[in-house]
Amino acid sequence: MSTSPMQVSEARRFQQLRGHLSYLKLNDAAEALNRVLDQARTERMSLTAALERLLEIEVEATEARKLAAWERFACLPEPWTLADFDFAAQPGVDEKLIRDLATLRFLDDASNVLFVGPPGVGKTMLSVALGRAAVDAGHRVYFTTAAELAAKCHKAALEGRWKTCMRFFAGPKLLIIDELGYLPLPEDGASALFQVINQRYLKSSTILTTNVGIADWAGAFGDATVAAAMLDRLLHRAAVAGIDGPSYRLRGHQNQADAMRKGVNARVS
């Protein structure tokens, strides 16, 4: 069976088109080309509609890869979202304030957020949920603990990478510093934390969780001057969420234990 010159030309044109897409690194579009052409023939799509669909596939794949990269960079410890937080179980949380923060308007004017309260009340979960919302909105986010931040800064200073370290922590649109006050900072830890906060001052937002009341920072960090300077910059434009309710984490563990106990009792009966 012979092949007409027109068929040869169309086959060559198809391969050339795939080659062009691959050369331009539009790999997902190249992979979908055959499927889109079949769809265009079946649905009698116009050339414009077929081309738009092909490029839409590439854009969607690019956005998915970008989101995955942002998620990896963010280092969020859990996949929590605000929908996972049970406000009824934690009456110490100002739900109206949290809902407002979830709009991410605070990122627009480089405002900060401080979650203050004892361990287990949901500070980390809320900060991670806000971080997740920021990542999904296309912002660069980075999560760290205060102890990890201090250790990285200390190591960078010893290795002569201090400026590089400061640029790294100044870069994200949102920096989340968790567990400030849970562990004692090394001698230069408070100073390093202040310099990170100072680098970001009025430029980008920081969420900080701490079990230390603001009035007690001077004693907790061992340097009243550094503590005052840090608070001055953090609180200049900030929302402070004090959480004094029952332990959210312990309630969750108790609910799991109750569910397991009910399941055992049901099987026994």
HELIX and SHEET records of a PDB file:
HELIX    1   1 PRO A    5  TYR A   23  1                                  19    
HELIX    2   2 ASN A   27  GLU A   43  1                                  17    
HELIX    3   3 LEU A   47  ALA A   74  1                                  28    
HELIX    4   4 LEU A   82  ASP A   84  5                                   3    
HELIX    5   5 PHE A   87  ALA A   89  5                                   3    
HELIX    6   6 GLU A   95  LEU A  101  1                                   7    
HELIX    7   7 ARG A  105  ASP A  108  1                                   4    
HELIX    8   8 LYS A  123  ASP A  136  1                                  14    
HELIX    9   9 ALA A  146  LEU A  158  1                                  13    
HELIX   10  10 TRP A  162  ALA A  170  1                                   9    
HELIX   11  11 GLY A  189  ARG A  200  1                                  12    
HELIX   12  12 ILE A  214  ASP A  216  5                                   3    
HELIX   13  13 TRP A  217  PHE A  221  1                                   5    
HELIX   14  14 ALA A  224  HIS A  236  1                                  13    
HELIX   15  15 TYR A  248  VAL A  268  1                                  21    
SHEET    1   A 5 VAL A 141  THR A 145  0                                        
SHEET    2   A 5 LEU A 174  LEU A 180  1                                        
SHEET    3   A 5 SER A 205  THR A 210  1                                        
SHEET    4   A 5 ASN A 112  VAL A 116  1                                        
SHEET    5   A 5 ALA A 238  GLY A 242  1                                        
END                                                                             
